[in-house]
């Protein structure tokens, strides 16, 4: 897929690990179709950067400090219905996959993907086609077809992604007030 009207596709990389972020930037910069217009190390910074730079695509890590990628995705989608969002993650669980697509994400790619697969995912999403890594589709289908019972039951199975986010932030030492501000929810919801 060529960039629109000989312009480069504008990309925001939201990834808290510096080495991974720089690697993604170097990889995208090697292709003349892409321009990395911003980088973000946490979910809140990603939201601000989308507002400021108006990218065509956000590469979004789901596991970031201050605000998870899921919460950031929700807020980015409220800001812009047109920006494409490709989740880049280590999470293979079907609950993450379903949440990403339910909240308006356009693609889901594992960080273990090859360079070729990542470019395929990016180009698919920019072309308006949803994308999910083949391993992810296999896992989701296995759970829904009755396989992998261990994926269906676990100590956090009955918690929503939001509840899991809150638990993670509590574990990181954030106060109820800080969590409510980070996730844009009321203190009562956090409690």
N, C-alpha and C positions, 0 to 999 in steps of 0.2 A: 504494500500500500504506500503510495507516494504521499508526501505531506500536502496539505491543502494549498492550492494555488502557488506552488513553489515556495511557500513559507514553511518554516520548520514547525514540527509539533512541539508545543511548549509543555515541559514536564516538571512536576514538583516531586521530589523524592523525600518521603517522610519515613525516616529510619533512625532509630536511636544509636545504633552501633556505627561509629565513625568509619571504621574500615569497610563495612558493608556499603554504607552510603557512598563513600568515595569510589568503591569498585563499581557500583551501579552508575555513578556519574561518568566515570571513565569509559565504561562500556557504551553508554548512550551517546557520549560525545564522539565516539568513533564512527557513528552513523550520521551522515549529513542530514537526515530527515528529522533529527531531534535536537532540541536545545533545552538544557536543564536551566530553568529560570529561577528555581529556589530549592533550598534544602531545609528540612525541619528535623529536629532531634526529639520532639515529643508531639503528642496529639494537639495540644493547645497552639503550639507554634505552627503546626500544619494548617489549622483552621485560619489563623491570621494570614499565613502565606497564600492560601487560596484566595482570600479576599483581596490581598494586595497585588498578586501577580496574574490572576485569572488564567491558570494553566489549562491545557486541553486534557491532560492526564495527570492523575496523582498515583504514584506508586506508594502504597500505604502498608507499613508494617503494622500488624495487629497487636504487638506486644511492646508498648512504649511506656515510658514513665509519665507521670502527671495526668495523662488521659490516655486510655487505651485506644487502639486503632478503631475498634467498634464504635466507641463513643465519638471519636473524631469523624468517622464515616457518617454517622447520623447527623452531626452538625454541618459537615461539608455539604451533604446532600440538601440540607435546609437552605444553605447559602446559594447553591448552584444546582440546577437540574441538568445542566448540560455537560459539566465536567465528567470525564470518564474516571472511574476509580478501580484500580487493580490492586487487590490485597496480595501482599507478598508476606508469606508467613511460614512458620514451622508447624503450625497446628493442622492436623489432619482430621480432627473430629468433626462429625457431621453438623454439630450444633454451631460451630464457627462458620462453616460453609453456608448453611442455611441463613444464619443471621446476616452475613455479608450481602447475600443476594436479596433478602427480605428488606434490608435497609437501603437498597439502591446501588449496591456495588455492581460493577460490570464484569469483574473477573476475579479468579482465585488461583494463585500460583504459589507452589511451594518454593522455599528458598533453595532447596536442593536441585531445582530445575537447571537444565543446561542453558547456556547462552542462547542456543537456537530456540529452545522452548520459551524462554522469557520473551524473546523478540516475537515469536508467534503469538504469545498471549497479548503482548502490547498491541501488535498490529490488529489482532482480532477485536480487541476492545475498542480501539480507535475506529474500526470499521463498523462499530455498532453491534458486534456479535458477542454474546456472553462467552466467557472462557473459564474452564476449570481444568486443573492438571488431571491427567488420566488417573493417577493414583487416588486422587480425591473422589472422582466419580466412582471408582471401584469401591472405595470405603463406604461412601454414602449408600450406594446400591446394596452392598453386602448387609449393612445394618437394616435397611428397609426390606430386604428379601429374607431376613431371618438369620443371617450369619453374624459372626462376631458378637456374641452376647456380651463379652467384656466391654465392648464399646457402648452398649446400651445401659449398663448399670455401673455405677461408681459412686464414691462419696459425694461428688458434686453434681451428679446427674440431674437431680431435681431442682437445682438452682438455675435461675435464668442467667444469661450472659451478664446482665446488669448486676445481679447479685454477686456473681463471680468477680466482676470488676471492683465492686465495693469491698469485697473480702480481700482482694489483692491489695488495694490501697490501704486498708486497715493494717494488713500485714507489713506494709512498707512504712507504717508509723504516721500516716496522715490523720489529722483530726477530722471529726464529723464536718466541721465548717469548711475545711480545705477540700474534702471530698465532694461536698455539695457544690462548691464553686467550680472544681475541676470538671465535674460531670454535668454541670448545669441542671441540678436537681435540688429539691428542697432538703433541708436537714432532716425533716421527718422521714423522708424516703430512705435516707442513709441509715437512720436509726432503726 
